[in-house]
Amino acid sequence: MISHNFNLRQAVFRKLLRFHEKPAKIDYDELQQQCGRESVRLLKKVLAHRSLLDFQIAHFAARGVDKIHPTALNVLRIGFAELHLLKEKPHAAVYEAVELISKKHDHLKGFVNAVLRGSQRKPLAEVVRFETNPLEHLAVATSHPTWLVEAWLQTFGETTTRMICLANNENPPLCIRINSLSKNQDDLIQTLQSCCETVQPSQLVEHAIIVQGMPALTEAPLATPWQNGALYFQNEAAQVVAKILAPAPGSVAVDLCSAPGGKATHMAALMRDQGTVYAIDRSQQKLKYLQENITRLQLQSIRPLCMDVLSDEAIEYIRQADYVVLDPPCSGFGIIRKAPECKWLKTVDDVHRLAASQEQLLCHTIAAMKPGARAAYSVCTFTREESFDLLARVKQREPAFHHLPLTAADYPALAKHLEQGCFLSLPGQGKLDGYFIFLFEKS
């Protein structure tokens, strides 16, 4: 009889094999709708610990993983993750892992079974100690690309890099932004306290709450406040953007690369839904999600616009703006724990390419802004090239660019994360993801 867990493993196996053949961002929502939260938990566990799993698989298979058939390798990754990371019942984990192999690859079953059974009988291989070789240890034990660990070691040193790598493999925090325009904010907080395992107010921004053990939004008691727009899921550090920009009611704001609209809807709330927020994105599909959020949050001031940020049409909207948000595509290394495949998708060349694109977008935005307009720049990463080096290049290149340093006196709640007048958060610092944000105006 085929168990529910077998179907779950089968769905995870298909995702892993597809990722192996054609690496791309993974739609976890789709998987969760099909097979539930446990399937997402298993898939993320395999991707988060891939190098460590491969290290152990190679040890017990007595061959490099590049010599193992992709079907067998990805079945073994699931089996090792369940046996040694999730501590599932050995018989079920081994039996159902072997059964994942189709008749087409029936000859692989004996090999997979032998490797999994061997890992039960003998001790796991020991990873080189951190004190002996920090780079090799972190690359294997915390499963990060060697080039990335090496870059972080050069930038942050051994202790902080270890903190980042370990934090990247933890379960991501769930942060809610309470809609400040909602009339029942106190009732919502009481509801959250009654149905969540933990509810903790953010130390950085107002209206942000970090929760654990939250029930599904389709069920009571959260279904009604969700449908009525009382809450919005938004990364805690991402909420710093609108906080420091502080758009005034009645003003005009532009959110570039906007979808799915967290910062646009946050600005609209801070503006008391008075004025106009132009939300510009070139993806029509993503703007559909933004429109759904606008409707659910009952906002009237946001205007979604499908166009390229670099287009002449977009320039006309930027010129009108008193406030601008630019959140361009980045390496995404600040949110690895939410999307662990991210660390396997990007290369050092990708970081160079993204940094050049970010610089182009930023300089384009500065040129289009009217004098006196204020803007916030943010990326969910913290590579040197996409953060402080980018800021230095733009300062040198654009005479009209005027950096507005963030200070502890002006933003006491952000004091621990201010560096060189910018906001920088790293994974492992509390419950924060990695973000880099700065404020500027056109002189």
Order of alpha helices (4+ residues) and beta strands (2+ residues): alpha-alpha-alpha-alpha-alpha-alpha-alpha-alpha-alpha-beta-alpha-beta-beta-alpha-beta-alpha-beta-alpha-beta-alpha-beta-alpha-beta-alpha-alpha-beta-alpha-beta-beta-beta-beta
